[in-house]
């Protein structure tokens, strides 16, 4: 009988991070309502011709890896989706939306082998 390799797959959520601007409010970073980027695995994708503030990106970056992973239904990371702009004088927020699951292989994402039990 042949042995089969253990399943080394895991899943991460794809994310959409979008700018939310309160109606009639002035923001300081140059973003427009609906500006966004996508995070697919480790790849950040901006729509053609659109930028994203590096300060806004710096504020949200630490949350993205956690938001990509499946979390318990009662965990705040599951329910909370909006992050304040890092400029204390700006009323905008950044909304993180889970858009779908993507499957990855451990062996295709690292050279460190899985430990056998």
LINBEL-V579413 format. One record per pair of residues at least 12 apart in sequence whose ideal C-beta (glycine too) atoms are under 8 Angstrom apart, sorted by sequence separation. I is the first residue (numbers start at 1). J is the second residue. D is the distance in whole Angstrom. If there is no record, write none. Layout:
BEGIN
[[I & J & D] [I & J & D]]
END
This chain:
BEGIN
[[19 & 31 & 4] [21 & 33 & 5] [82 & 94 & 7] [83 & 95 & 8] [19 & 32 & 7] [20 & 33 & 7] [82 & 95 & 5] [83 & 96 & 7] [19 & 33 & 7] [36 & 50 & 8] [63 & 77 & 8] [81 & 95 & 5] [82 & 96 & 8] [19 & 34 & 7] [35 & 50 & 6] [37 & 52 & 6] [81 & 96 & 5] [18 & 34 & 6] [19 & 35 & 4] [35 & 51 & 8] [81 & 97 & 7] [18 & 35 & 7] [19 & 36 & 7] [35 & 52 & 7] [18 & 36 & 4] [17 & 36 & 6] [16 & 36 & 6] [17 & 37 & 5] [63 & 83 & 7] [16 & 37 & 8] [17 & 38 & 8] [30 & 51 & 7] [31 & 52 & 7] [16 & 38 & 6] [17 & 39 & 7] [31 & 53 & 6] [15 & 38 & 7] [16 & 39 & 8] [30 & 53 & 7] [60 & 83 & 5] [14 & 38 & 7] [15 & 39 & 4] [29 & 53 & 4] [59 & 83 & 6] [14 & 39 & 7] [31 & 56 & 7] [39 & 64 & 6] [59 & 84 & 8] [14 & 40 & 5] [29 & 55 & 7] [59 & 85 & 7] [14 & 41 & 8] [29 & 56 & 6] [59 & 86 & 4] [58 & 86 & 7] [12 & 41 & 6] [39 & 68 & 7] [56 & 85 & 6] [67 & 96 & 5] [56 & 86 & 7] [55 & 86 & 5] [67 & 98 & 7] [55 & 87 & 7] [64 & 96 & 7] [63 & 96 & 7] [60 & 94 & 5] [59 & 94 & 7] [60 & 96 & 7] [19 & 56 & 8] [56 & 94 & 6] [17 & 60 & 6] [17 & 64 & 8] [15 & 64 & 6] [15 & 67 & 6] [15 & 68 & 6] [13 & 67 & 7] [14 & 68 & 8] [13 & 68 & 5] [12 & 68 & 4] [13 & 69 & 7] [29 & 85 & 7] [12 & 69 & 6] [13 & 70 & 7] [27 & 85 & 7] [29 & 87 & 7] [11 & 70 & 7] [28 & 87 & 5] [28 & 89 & 7] [29 & 90 & 7] [31 & 92 & 7] [38 & 99 & 8] [41 & 102 & 6] [20 & 82 & 7] [28 & 90 & 5] [40 & 102 & 7] [27 & 90 & 5] [29 & 92 & 7] [41 & 104 & 7] [27 & 91 & 7] [27 & 92 & 5] [25 & 91 & 5] [25 & 92 & 8] [22 & 91 & 5] [21 & 91 & 7] [22 & 92 & 7] [21 & 92 & 5] [20 & 92 & 6] [19 & 92 & 6] [20 & 93 & 5] [19 & 93 & 8] [20 & 94 & 7] [19 & 94 & 6] [20 & 95 & 5] [18 & 94 & 7] [19 & 95 & 8] [17 & 94 & 6] [18 & 95 & 5] [17 & 95 & 7] [17 & 96 & 5] [18 & 97 & 7] [16 & 96 & 8] [17 & 97 & 8] [15 & 96 & 6] [16 & 97 & 5] [15 & 97 & 7] [15 & 98 & 6] [16 & 99 & 5] [14 & 98 & 7] [15 & 99 & 7] [13 & 98 & 4] [14 & 99 & 5] [13 & 99 & 7] [14 & 100 & 5] [13 & 100 & 7] [14 & 101 & 7] [13 & 101 & 6] [14 & 102 & 6] [12 & 101 & 7] [13 & 102 & 8] [11 & 101 & 5] [12 & 102 & 6] [11 & 102 & 7] [11 & 103 & 5] [12 & 104 & 6] [10 & 103 & 8] [11 & 104 & 7] [9 & 103 & 5] [10 & 104 & 6] [9 & 104 & 7] [9 & 105 & 6] [10 & 106 & 7] [8 & 105 & 6] [9 & 106 & 7] [8 & 106 & 4] [8 & 107 & 5] [8 & 114 & 6] [6 & 114 & 7] [6 & 116 & 8]]
END
